[in-house]
Amino acid sequence: MRWLPRSLLVTAVFGLAMGLQLGLHHADAVLAYPLAVDDGEGLMIALADMEARGAPLYSPLDEEPYVANIYPPLFSTLMVIFRKPAGSLLAAGRWLSLGGALLTALGLAWCVAVITQGSAFPRILGGAAAALIFLNDPETLYWGCVARVDVLGLGLEMLGLAVLLSRPRKRPWNGAALALFLLAGFTKQSLVAGAVTGLVTLFLLDRLRALRLATVFVATGALLVGLLVLATKGLAWEHLVVANHITWSPRLALYWWKVFLFRHWGLVGLAVLAVFVLGRFRSTAFPKARGAAILLPVALAASLTSGRLGSNTNHLMEALAAMSIVIGVALATLVTRHGRVGLLLLVPAILALVPIRGGLRLPAETGAWWMGPGPEARHDATQLLEALRSIPGDILSSHLDLAPLAAKPLLYQTAVMSELAARGLWDPGPLVRRVQDKTFSVIILDAPIDMIDVTEDVRFPPAVLIAIRENYTLRMRRGRYSFHVPRH
């Protein structure tokens, strides 16, 4: 019966190839699209563009450009470094995200392999299942193709966890893991679930070493933040902490969890089953396997950041990675203890790799949303950018990507600056006067200004919208863009 495990492994690889067709098609469509496909992607393009122009990443919030950089500098700096080989800042950011998805998959497979006990085959099988479920998940298909900080940071985080648990008592491996954790934190400051999980797991194995590593991790992180704040004369603190203190709502967190559950009902059910399976073997579990049990609640707690204004399901990526690891560990454990019976868990896992109705991905009727923009959309976007480049002077837009992609500076960041104005931390008066003086050649909004409720809009302060209404008029609408020009 040796042919059975091997044939099932071949089946899993075949399922991967089928499932990745959807992901590769989506990635190809997004990489060829010249505009941002997500608002957060537009922000990263703008920040990298500022750095490429030689402007400081953290400038006074009361001076133009009115942009709050709420992220550490690593991702935007890498975008600038890789813009030449990638061809543009936008492409560089997207390739970094794709690389992050692959790093995450490697980290997940590695984690499962080192925290489970048994022969090589079940550990490899469990690791492959964890990696492939993650790679073929709808969230990875989307966020893994856009220029965002999330997936690259997650990849560094999961790789750090794998390195730490591989050789928990080897100093060089400890140092490499801490470096990866710090890089993850300086990509996105909320990505700490992997570091917490690794240090707590190590504490259960070697308390003294864990305490030393935790001290070094906290001290090094604090030192680097302090140096960044000192180098920017305190402006980094104003951006990363003060401006980042955005309204949090439990209703918003619940909303995004509902969206996540709708897309992942099968995966969540499989993770619950995996937790039950691991619970059955807790008395004889491999000590490192506690890492999987620790990571899941820590990642779920971290997902509460999805309640911040402007958040999305990208804040649930750590939870997705944690569920993938738990499923992989459960599969490896079952195969080790029960042989062919344990391989039954592979059946629903393979379903996650195939884009069919009833699988673990989106229902068929909504799956087309993940396919990315087609040739007609790419053509229209190219024409739009060419038209904006030909317009003299500055533009003001509710879409953060339009200005930098049209070779113009981003002068105002929507939503965050409006939030700061509502909290009394930013005065929109200078921007209002620019609108009143009609210094913008064109103002691009999501809807005609007469249709926008100035008291409900979250992108601009009411005073700015009122000034636009009084001094600009709708010239034309094109898709989701409404172009306004100065009144004569």
N, C-alpha and C positions, 0 to 999 in steps of 0.2 A: 504493500500500500504506500510505498514511498512516492509513487507518482502523484498521489492526491495532493499533498502539500505543494509540490512543485507546480502542478497544473493550476491550483488556486492562486499561486503567486503570479503565474503567467496571466491568469484571468484578471487579477488586480491591476497588472501593468497595462493590459488591454483596456480595462475600464478607465485608467488614467489617460491613455491616449485619446479615447473617445471624449472624455470629459474636458480635457484641455483644449480640444478643438474650439469649444465655445469661448474659453478664456483667451486663446491666441487670436481668434477672430476679433474679439472685443478689444484686446490690446492693440492690434493692428489698426483698427478703426480710430481709436482714441489717439494713438501716436501720430496719425496723419491729419488730425483735426487741428486747425491753427488757432482756435479759441479755447478758453477754459471750459471744461465740462462741469465745473463745480466752483461755487463762490470762493471756497477756501483755496482752491488752486489758483484763482486770480490773485489772492493776497500773496501767496508765495512767489508768483511771477513778479509782482510789484516790488516785494522786498528784495528779491535777488537783483532786479533791475536797478533799484536804488544803490545797492552795494556795487554793482558793475559800473555805475556812473560815478562812483567815488563818494557818494553821499553817505553820511553815518547811518547805521542801522537803527540807532537809538538817538533821536533828536528831540529837542524840547517840544512838548505837545501843543504849546501855545504858539508855535511858529510853523509856517508852511514848509514842508508838506505836513498836513494833519493826518499822520499815520501812526497808529499804535502797534508796534511790533511785539506781540504777546508771546512770541516763541524765542527760544535760545537761537544763537546764530549758526549752528552747525549746518542745517539743511540748506539754507540760502547760500552759505559760503560754498558748499559742495556744488550747488547749481552753477555758481559763477565759475568754479574750477573746471567743471565738465561741459560748459556751454560750447566750447570750440569743437571737441570731438563729437558732441551730440548734434551740433548744428544750430542750437538756439537754447535759451534759458528754459523755455517750455519743454522742449524735448529732453533736456538734461534732468529736469525735475521728474518727468515721467519715467525715464530710465532708472533713476534712483529709486523710485517707488517699486518698479518691477524687480530691481535687484533686492529691495527689501522683502518682497514677497518670497523670493527664492531663499533668502537668508532665513526667513521665518520658517519655511518648510524644512530647511536643513536643521535648524535648531529644534523643531518639534520632533523630527525623526531621531535626532541625536539624543534628546531628552528621554524619549521612550526607551531607546536602546540601553541607556545607562542606568535608568531607575527601575528596570525590571530584571528579574532573575530568570535564568534558564539558558537553554541552548541558543545558538545564533539565529536559527530560523524564526522562531516566534518573536524574538526581539526585533528583527529586521521587518517582519510582517507587520507588527504593531506600529513601528515607526513609520513605515510606508503608508499605512492607513491614516495615521495622524497627519502626515504631510500632505497626502493627496486630498483628504477631506478639506483641509484648509485651502489648498490651491484652487480647488474647484468650487469653493463656496461663493455665493453671490456677492457677499461683502468684499471678498478678496478680488473677485472679477472687477468690481467697481473701484475700490480704493487703491488696489494694487496697480492701477494704470494711470492715476492722476498725480500731479505734482503736489503731494501733500506730505507732511512730516510723519504721519501715523505709521505707515507700514514699514518704512526704513527703521524708525525707532523701535518698532515691535521686533523686527528681525535682529537688531543688535541686542535687544533685551533677551529674547529666547536663546540666542546663541551664547550669551553670557551665562544664562542658567545652565545650559548644557555643559559648557566648559567647567563651571564651578562644581557641578555634580559628577563630572567625569573623574576628576582627581581632587577630591575635596581636601586632601591632606598634603597636597603638593604646592609649595609656595609660588612657583612660576604660573601654574594654572590659576591659582587664586588671584594673582595680579592681573592676568589676562581677563578673567571674568569681571573683576572690578572695573577695568578699563572699558569693557563693553557696556557695563551698566551705566558708567558715567557718560559714555557717548550716547546711549539711549536717552538719558535724562537731559542731555544738552541738545537732543533732537526735539523731544517733546517732554516738558518737565513733569507731566503726570504719569509717565511710563516707569513706574517703580515696582509693579507687581512682581516682576521677575527677580529683582534684587531682594525684595522682602522674602519671597519664597525661598530663594537660594540660601539666604543667611539664616532663616529660621530652620530650614532643613539641616544645614550644617551645624546649627546649635544643638540639634538632637543627636548629632554624630560626634561632635567635638566642640564643647562649649567654649573653651578658652580661645580656640582658633576663630570661632564664629564672632566672638566679642571683639577680638582684635581686628578682623576684617570689617566688621560693622563700624568700628571706630575710624579706621582708615578711610572707609567709603564716605562716611558723613564728613569727616575732616577735609578730605580732598575735594568733595563736592562743594562744601562751604568756602574753601579757599578759592576755587575756580570762580564761583559766583562773586565772591568778594573782589577778586581781581577784575572781573568783568564790570562790576559796578564802579570800581575805582577808575578803570580805564575810560569809562564813559561819564565820569563825574556825577555819578548817581542816576543818570538817565535810564540805564538798564533796569534799575529797581523800579523806576516810575513806570516803565513799559511792562516789564514782566510780572510785577506784583500789583501795583496800583491800577493800571489800565486793564489788567487781566482779571480783576475782581468784578466779574460780570454777573448780572442777576441770575440766580439759580432757582429753578422751580421743580418741585416733585412731580407736578403734572407733566412737564416736558420730559423728564426722565422716564416716566411711565409710558408716555406716548412712543418714545423711541424703542422702549422694550417691547411694546406691542407690535411695532413694525418688525423688529428683529424676530419675535416669536412667530409671526405670520410667515416669514421667509424660512424659518429654521425649525418648524414644528417637529420634523423627523429627527433632526440632529439633536435637539434638546431632549427628546424622548430617548434617543440612543445614549446620550450622556447620563441621563438619570439611571438607565439600565446599567451603564458602566459603573456608576457609583455604587449601585446595589451589589454588583459582582465583586468589586474590590472590598466592599464591607464584609462580604462573606469570608474573605481571606485575610482579614486584618491581623489576626493573631500570629500568622506566620509570614506576613508580608515582608518583602525586602525593605530594609530601613530607608533606602533612598526613595522608595515609592511613596513615602509620606509627602514628598515634594508635589506629586500630582494632587493629593488631597488638600495640600495647603494652597496651591496655586489657584484652584477653582474659586474658593470663597474670597481670596484676596482680589482676584480679577473681577469678580462680580461686584465687590465693593468699589473698585476703581471705576466701574462702568456707571456709577452714580454721577460722574462728571457729565454724562449725557444730558443732565438737567440744566446745563448752562445755556444761556441765550446764544443762539447761533450754532448749537451743536448738531450732531447727526449721528448715524449709526457707526461712524468711525470710532466713537468712544466705547464701542462694544467689541472692538477687535481683540483686545486682551482676553475677554470672556470667550470669544470664538476659539482662540488659540488654546485656552485652558481646557475647553470641552474636547478639542481635538486630541490633546495629550491624554486626558482621562480615558477616552475611547480607545486610543492606541494601547495604553497600559492594560486596560481590561482585556482587550483582545489578546495581547501577548501572554497575560496571566492565564487566560482560559486555555489557550493552545498548549501552554506548558503543562498545565495540570490535567487537562481532559482531552488532549489530543484532537481527534477529528471532531468531537462534539463542540469544542471551543471555536472551531472554524466556522460554525454557523453564524457567529457574530459578524463574520466577514460579508455575509449576504447583504444586510442593510447598509454596511459600509460601502460596498461596491455601488449600491444604488446612488450614493452621493456623488459618484464619479460620472454618471451618465445623465445627460439632460433630457429626461423623459418625464411625462406626467406621473405623479406619484412618487418621484424620487425626493431627495432631500433638498433640492434647489427650488427656485421659484416655480410656481404653477406655470404651465405652458402658455396660458393666455397673457401672462405678464412678463414672461421671459424675454420678449423682444426688447424691452426697455434696456436690457443689459448689453445689447449688441453694439451700441455705440453709434455715432453719427455716420450717415452714409455719404456717398459722393455728392449728392445735391446739397446737403448741409455743408460739406467742406467747401464747395464752390461758392455758396452764399457767404460763408465766413471770410473767405479770401477776398471777395469783392468788398465786403464791409471794411476790412482792415485797410485795403488800398484806398478806399474813399476817405477814411479817417486820417490816413497819413498825408493826404493831399490838402487837408484843412489846415490853414495857418492858425497859430495861437494854441492856447490851452483848451482842453475839454474837461468837463465835469461829468462823471458817470456813476450810476449806482452799481455798475458792473466793474469790478476792480481790475480785470484783465485788459479792458479795451485801451486804456491810456498807454501802459507799457508796451503792449503788443503793436500799437500804432506809433511806436518810437516817441512817445510823449510821457512826461513825468506824471505819476499818480499824485494828485494834490490833496485828496480827501479819501479817507477810509470809511466806508459806510458801516452802519450798525454800531461798531465799537465806539466811534467818536460821538455818535448820537446818544449812546448810553452814558458816556462820560459827561456830555452836556446836561443830560437829565439829572445827573448826580452832582452837578455844580463843579466838576473837575476840569471842564473845558469851556471856553467862551467862543460860541460860534459867530460872534460879531464880525470879525475880520472876513470870514467866508461870506457872510450876508452882504457885506459891503462890496465884495468882489462881484457877487451876483447882481447887486443893484447898479454897479458901474458897467455891467455887461461886458466884463473882460473875458468871459468864456465864449469861444466861437460856437460851441454847441454844448447842450446839456442833455445827457441820455438817461432816461428814467425807464422803469418797468412798465409804466402806463402814462397816458396823457396827464399832465399836471392838474387839469381840472377834475380828473377822476380820482385823485389821490386824497384820502382823508388825512389832513396834516396832523391830527391828534392821534391817529392810529399807526401811522407809518413809523417803522423802526430804523430805516436807513438814514434819514436826515432829520435834524431838529426841526420843529414846526416853523421857526423863524426863517430857516433856509428855504423851506418849501413855499412859504408865503412870498418870499422875495422872488423865487422862480416864477410863481404864478403871476406876479405883478410885472415882471420885466422880461419874461420869455414867452414865446408862443409855440404851439405844436406845429412842426413843419411836415413831418411824415412819421408813419409807423411802419416798422419792418419786423415781423415776427414778434419777439418779446422785447424789442427795443422801440422806444418812443423818443424821437429826436426833436429837441426844442431849440429855437434860434432866438436871438435878441429881438425885442419889439422895436419897431421904427418909431 
